[in-house]
Amino acid sequence: MNQQTDSKEREIEITTDDLPLHCPTPAMKLWNTHPRVYLPIEKTGEALCPYCGTHYTLKGGALAGHH
């Protein structure tokens, strides 16, 4: 995962090793976080956090055959 330390960076690329995806990520500063929310990224290859607007993309795109 690209290490994000401040939520001012709004684009993060993740890998399948980072699944299940949740925001805020462990790399975000504690003082600048919101409640943890799990984001469904497997079907489309991208997700947007409803709290902070961070846009996540899954390296390699959507997972084939994921239900």
C-alpha positions, 0 to 999 in steps of 0.5 A, a space after each residue: 500500500 502506498 503509505 499515506 500519512 495525512 488525509 490531504 493525499 486523496 489517492 491511494 493504490 492498494 494491493 490484494 494484501 491490503 484487503 479487506 480495505 478500510 478507511 482510515 488506513 493504519 498509516 493515517 495520523 491518529 489525530 486526523 481520523 474518522 470512524 473505521 468504515 470497510 469499503 467494497 473494492 473487490 468488484 469494481 477495483 475502486 472505492 471512495 470513502 464517504 467520510 474523507 473522500 479518499 479515493 482507493 484503487 486496487 492495483 490490477 483492477 477488480 478481482 475476477 470471479 469475486 461475488 
